Amino acid sequence: MLKRTWIAALVVLALTLPLARAQTAAPHKLSIVVFGAPSLGAFLPPVIAAHKLDEKHGLSIAFEERTPDAYTAQFNSGEFKVGGSAALLTVGLADIRGVKVAYLFNLFDFWGGVVTSRPEIKSVKDLEGKDLAAAKGTTNYIMFDWFARQLGADPTKFSVVNTATPGLVGYALADRASAVQLWEPAYTLLRAKKPDVRLLNLTITDSWQKFAGSMNIPYLGVAAHLDWIEQNKPLVPKLYATYKEAADWVAANPDEASALIAPKGTAEDRKAIGDLIRHNDRLGMNVRPAGALKAEIGAVYKAGQATGFLPATEPAATTIYQGPLP
């Protein structure tokens, strides 16, 4: 009887040891470059870190914050192989310039706005001949340029005061320009401080539906170099699952999420971000595999070509990751 018990114990031990080893295996270390806050690229990393969602999926992610210019230089050079503030248009442009990268999955759809406190500015066309504060080198401005053209405005006639992204809210608060072009979460934080600022109607949904036949406007997500993808294919689904779980948690817990996303913000800032998450119309959180948005990504490339940001050369099909994602 004792012998049988001993043998049974050995069998159980033999079966459970591999599982125990798998469960205690060290997570794969991964460095991801992102924009610093306030930015959409900095929206989900603090949630991932606080809830250790990367470790849950077998990863150990170090999020490295950079300014937009440094981000582009260090990602395109390959210093960082994975980027978590990957604007779709910059992925397409990088490919055309010989940097072989792919958009793995989308995090946020496009939303951009123009705010003003000047009563004479009633539409985007009224900006012709007026000064507009904007971060002109960003892809958000490029997409705004396209939407402004759909409304009959000529963006070449805007007198753009080019400024860094963090300075846009300051321009609007001080009313230093006729209007300011900005996006989330900057717009929400601005409204918390200056609720009477007016938002011009860009008819984003109607214009895009007419152009692309879809409500999805892939804008910002996670991208990686093709050589890294080839060497780390099993990590891509884990990375997607990490971000997807973070986004689902944010959507289900907007108030708790706002405290993580804006830890140094005021109570008004956090309330505003919580409301932004609840409604999601301007936030546009939409975590989807790139392969599921192939047609919409092609439409974004065409919009970039129409504004002159992208040349006539079409970005390669390899810029859209087609591998299986959970």
C-alpha positions as CSV (number, residue, x, y, z in Angstrom):
1,M,0.0,0.0,0.0
2,L,2.8,2.4,0.9
3,K,4.6,1.5,-2.3
4,R,1.5,2.4,-4.4
5,T,1.1,5.7,-2.5
6,W,4.8,6.5,-3.1
7,I,4.5,5.7,-6.8
8,A,1.3,7.8,-7.1
9,A,3.1,10.7,-5.5
10,L,6.0,10.5,-7.9
11,V,3.5,10.5,-10.9
12,V,1.8,13.6,-9.5
13,L,5.2,15.3,-9.0
14,A,6.3,14.4,-12.5
15,L,3.1,15.9,-14.0
16,T,3.2,19.1,-11.9
17,L,6.9,20.0,-12.1
18,P,6.8,21.2,-15.7
19,L,3.7,23.3,-15.0
20,A,5.4,24.8,-12.0
21,R,8.5,25.6,-14.0
22,A,6.4,27.3,-16.7
23,Q,4.5,29.3,-14.1
24,T,7.7,30.5,-12.5
25,A,9.6,31.1,-15.7
26,A,11.1,34.6,-15.9
27,P,9.0,37.0,-18.0
28,H,10.6,38.2,-21.3
29,K,12.1,41.7,-20.9
30,L,11.0,44.3,-23.4
31,S,11.7,48.0,-23.8
32,I,9.0,50.1,-25.4
33,V,9.5,53.8,-26.3
34,V,6.5,56.1,-25.7
35,F,5.7,59.7,-25.6
36,G,5.5,61.3,-22.1
37,A,2.3,62.6,-20.7
38,P,0.0,64.2,-21.6
39,S,-0.3,62.0,-24.7
40,L,-2.3,59.1,-25.9
41,G,0.8,57.0,-25.9
42,A,1.1,57.5,-22.2
43,F,-2.5,56.6,-21.5
44,L,-2.2,52.8,-21.0
45,P,1.3,52.2,-19.8
46,P,0.6,53.3,-16.2
47,V,-2.3,51.0,-16.0
48,I,-0.2,48.1,-17.3
49,A,2.5,48.9,-14.8
50,A,0.1,49.3,-11.8
51,H,-1.8,46.0,-12.4
52,K,1.3,44.1,-13.7
53,L,-0.6,43.1,-16.8
54,D,2.7,42.6,-18.6
55,E,3.8,40.0,-16.1
56,K,0.4,38.3,-16.3
57,H,1.1,37.7,-20.0
58,G,4.7,36.7,-19.6
59,L,6.4,40.0,-20.3
60,S,8.4,42.5,-18.3
61,I,7.9,45.9,-20.1
62,A,10.1,48.9,-19.4
63,F,8.3,52.0,-20.9
64,E,10.8,54.6,-21.9
65,E,9.4,58.1,-22.3
66,R,10.7,60.4,-25.0
67,T,9.7,63.7,-26.6
68,P,8.1,63.2,-30.1
69,D,11.3,64.1,-32.0
70,A,13.5,61.8,-29.8
71,Y,10.9,59.1,-30.1
72,T,10.9,59.2,-33.9
73,A,14.7,59.3,-34.1
74,Q,15.3,56.5,-31.7
75,F,12.6,54.2,-33.0
76,N,13.4,54.7,-36.7
77,S,17.1,54.1,-36.0
78,G,16.3,50.8,-34.3
79,E,17.6,51.9,-30.9
80,F,14.2,50.9,-29.8
81,K,12.6,48.0,-31.7
82,V,9.1,48.5,-30.4
83,G,7.2,51.8,-30.2
84,G,4.0,52.4,-28.2
85,S,3.3,55.9,-29.6
86,A,3.3,54.8,-33.2
87,A,1.3,57.2,-35.3
88,L,0.1,55.3,-38.4
89,L,1.2,57.9,-40.9
90,T,4.7,58.0,-39.5
91,V,4.9,54.2,-39.9
92,G,3.9,54.6,-43.5
93,L,6.5,57.4,-44.0
94,A,9.2,55.4,-42.3
95,D,8.6,52.5,-44.7
96,I,8.8,54.7,-47.7
97,R,12.1,56.1,-46.4
98,G,13.5,52.6,-46.0
99,V,12.8,51.8,-42.4
100,K,11.1,48.4,-42.3
101,V,8.5,48.5,-39.6
102,A,4.9,47.3,-39.1
103,Y,1.9,48.6,-37.4
104,L,1.1,45.7,-35.0
105,F,-2.2,46.9,-33.6
106,N,-4.3,50.0,-33.1
107,L,-4.9,51.7,-29.7
108,F,-6.7,54.9,-30.6
109,D,-8.7,56.2,-33.5
110,F,-8.1,59.7,-34.7
111,W,-9.7,62.7,-33.1
112,G,-8.5,66.2,-33.3
113,G,-10.1,69.6,-32.7
114,V,-9.7,73.3,-33.1
115,V,-10.6,75.6,-30.2
116,T,-11.1,79.3,-30.0
117,S,-12.3,82.1,-27.8
118,R,-12.6,84.6,-30.6
119,P,-16.3,85.3,-31.6
120,E,-15.4,86.0,-35.2
121,I,-14.1,82.4,-35.7
122,K,-17.2,80.4,-36.4
123,S,-15.9,77.7,-38.8
124,V,-12.6,76.2,-39.8
125,K,-12.7,78.2,-43.1
126,D,-12.6,81.4,-40.9
127,L,-9.0,80.4,-40.0
128,E,-7.8,81.5,-43.4
129,G,-5.5,84.5,-42.9
130,K,-5.6,84.0,-39.1
131,D,-3.0,82.7,-36.7
132,L,-3.4,79.1,-35.6
133,A,-1.3,77.7,-32.9
134,A,-0.4,74.0,-33.7
135,A,2.2,71.3,-33.5
136,K,2.5,71.3,-37.3
137,G,4.9,68.4,-37.5
138,T,2.5,66.0,-35.8
139,T,0.4,63.5,-37.6
140,N,-2.6,64.8,-35.7
141,Y,-2.2,68.1,-37.5
142,I,-1.7,66.3,-40.8
143,M,-5.1,64.5,-40.3
144,F,-6.7,67.8,-39.3
145,D,-5.3,69.3,-42.5
146,W,-7.2,66.6,-44.5
147,F,-10.5,67.1,-42.6
148,A,-10.2,70.9,-43.0
149,R,-9.9,70.4,-46.8
150,Q,-13.1,68.4,-46.8
151,L,-14.9,71.4,-45.4
152,G,-13.6,73.7,-48.2
153,A,-10.9,75.3,-46.2
154,D,-7.4,75.9,-47.5
155,P,-4.9,75.0,-44.8
156,T,-2.0,76.7,-46.8
157,K,-3.7,80.0,-45.9
158,F,-3.6,79.4,-42.2
159,S,-0.8,81.4,-40.4
160,V,0.5,78.5,-38.3
161,V,2.3,79.3,-35.1
162,N,4.3,76.1,-34.7
163,T,4.8,75.1,-31.1
164,A,5.6,71.9,-29.1
165,T,2.7,69.7,-28.1
166,P,2.8,70.6,-24.4
167,G,2.5,74.3,-25.2
168,L,-0.8,74.1,-27.0
169,V,-3.0,74.2,-23.8
170,G,-1.0,77.3,-22.6
171,Y,-1.7,79.0,-25.9
172,A,-5.5,78.4,-25.5
173,L,-5.6,79.4,-21.9
174,A,-3.8,82.7,-22.6
175,D,-5.8,83.3,-25.8
176,R,-2.5,84.0,-27.6
177,A,-3.7,82.9,-31.0
178,S,-7.0,83.1,-32.9
179,A,-7.4,79.3,-32.5
180,V,-5.5,76.3,-31.3
181,Q,-5.4,72.8,-32.9
182,L,-5.0,70.0,-30.3
183,W,-6.3,66.6,-29.4
184,E,-6.9,64.4,-26.4
185,P,-6.2,64.3,-23.5
186,A,-5.1,68.0,-23.9
187,Y,-8.5,69.1,-25.0
188,T,-10.2,67.6,-22.0
189,L,-7.6,69.1,-19.6
190,L,-8.1,72.5,-21.3
191,R,-11.9,72.3,-20.9
192,A,-11.5,71.5,-17.2
193,K,-9.6,74.8,-16.8
194,K,-11.4,76.9,-19.4
195,P,-15.0,75.5,-19.9
196,D,-16.1,78.4,-22.1
197,V,-13.6,77.7,-24.9
198,R,-15.4,76.7,-28.2
199,L,-14.8,73.7,-30.3
200,L,-15.2,74.1,-34.1
201,N,-17.1,71.4,-35.9
202,L,-14.9,69.4,-38.2
203,T,-17.6,66.8,-39.1
204,I,-15.1,64.1,-38.6
205,T,-17.5,61.2,-38.6
206,D,-19.4,62.3,-41.6
207,S,-16.4,63.1,-43.7
208,W,-14.6,59.9,-42.9
209,Q,-17.7,57.7,-43.4
210,K,-18.1,59.3,-46.9
211,F,-14.4,58.8,-47.7
212,A,-13.6,55.4,-46.2
213,G,-17.0,53.8,-45.7
214,S,-16.0,53.1,-42.1
215,M,-16.3,54.6,-38.6
216,N,-12.7,53.5,-37.8
217,I,-9.9,55.9,-38.2
218,P,-6.7,54.1,-37.2
219,Y,-4.4,56.7,-35.8
220,L,-2.1,55.6,-33.0
221,G,-0.9,52.2,-31.9
222,V,2.0,49.9,-31.3
223,A,4.6,49.2,-34.1
224,A,7.8,47.2,-34.3
225,H,10.7,46.7,-36.7
226,L,10.2,43.7,-39.0
227,D,13.4,42.1,-37.9
228,W,12.3,42.2,-34.3
229,I,8.9,40.7,-35.3
230,E,10.6,37.9,-37.2
231,Q,12.7,37.0,-34.2
232,N,9.9,37.5,-31.5
233,K,6.7,36.3,-33.1
234,P,5.4,34.6,-29.9
235,L,5.7,37.9,-28.0
236,V,3.4,39.9,-30.3
237,P,0.1,38.1,-29.2
238,K,1.3,38.6,-25.5
239,L,1.9,42.3,-26.1
240,Y,-1.5,42.7,-27.8
241,A,-3.2,40.8,-24.9
242,T,-1.5,43.1,-22.4
243,Y,-2.7,46.3,-24.0
244,K,-6.2,44.9,-24.7
245,E,-6.6,43.9,-21.0
246,A,-5.4,47.4,-20.0
247,A,-7.9,49.1,-22.3
248,D,-10.8,46.9,-21.1
249,W,-9.9,47.7,-17.5
250,V,-9.8,51.4,-18.3
251,A,-13.2,51.3,-20.0
252,A,-14.7,49.5,-17.1
253,N,-13.1,51.6,-14.4
254,P,-12.8,55.2,-15.7
255,D,-12.5,56.9,-12.3
256,E,-9.8,54.6,-11.0
257,A,-8.0,54.8,-14.3
258,S,-8.0,58.6,-14.3
259,A,-6.1,58.5,-11.0
260,L,-3.4,56.4,-12.7
261,I,-3.3,58.3,-15.9
262,A,-3.1,61.8,-14.3
263,P,-1.5,61.1,-10.8
264,K,-0.4,64.7,-10.5
265,G,-3.6,66.2,-11.9
266,T,-6.2,68.1,-9.9
267,A,-9.5,66.6,-8.9
268,E,-11.1,68.5,-11.8
269,D,-8.5,67.0,-14.2
270,R,-9.2,63.5,-13.0
271,K,-13.0,64.0,-13.3
272,A,-12.6,65.3,-16.8
273,I,-10.4,62.3,-17.8
274,G,-12.9,59.9,-16.2
275,D,-15.7,61.5,-18.3
276,L,-13.5,61.3,-21.4
277,I,-13.1,57.5,-20.9
278,R,-16.8,57.0,-20.3
279,H,-17.9,58.6,-23.5
280,N,-14.9,57.6,-25.7
281,D,-16.2,59.6,-28.7
282,R,-13.1,61.9,-28.5
283,L,-10.7,59.5,-26.8
284,G,-11.3,56.9,-29.5
285,M,-9.9,54.0,-27.6
286,N,-10.1,51.1,-30.1
287,V,-7.7,48.3,-29.6
288,R,-7.8,46.2,-32.7
289,P,-5.3,44.1,-34.7
290,A,-3.8,45.9,-37.7
291,G,-4.9,43.1,-40.0
292,A,-8.5,43.7,-39.0
293,L,-8.2,47.3,-40.1
294,K,-6.5,46.8,-43.4
295,A,-8.9,48.8,-45.5
296,E,-9.1,51.7,-43.0
297,I,-5.3,51.8,-42.8
298,G,-5.2,52.1,-46.6
299,A,-7.6,55.0,-46.4
300,V,-5.4,56.8,-43.8
301,Y,-2.5,56.4,-46.1
302,K,-4.5,58.0,-48.9
303,A,-5.4,60.9,-46.7
304,G,-1.7,61.4,-45.9
305,Q,-1.0,61.4,-49.6
306,A,-3.7,64.0,-50.3
307,T,-2.1,66.4,-47.8
308,G,1.4,65.8,-49.2
309,F,2.7,64.2,-46.0
310,L,3.1,60.9,-47.8
311,P,4.5,60.8,-51.3
312,A,2.6,59.1,-54.1
313,T,4.4,55.9,-53.4
314,E,2.2,53.6,-51.4
315,P,3.6,52.2,-48.1
316,A,4.3,48.5,-48.4
317,A,1.7,45.9,-47.4
318,T,4.2,44.7,-44.8
319,T,3.5,47.8,-42.7
320,I,0.2,46.1,-41.7
321,Y,0.9,43.2,-39.4
322,Q,-1.1,40.2,-40.5
323,G,-0.1,37.7,-37.8
324,P,-2.8,36.1,-35.6
325,L,-3.7,38.0,-32.4
326,P,-6.0,36.9,-29.6
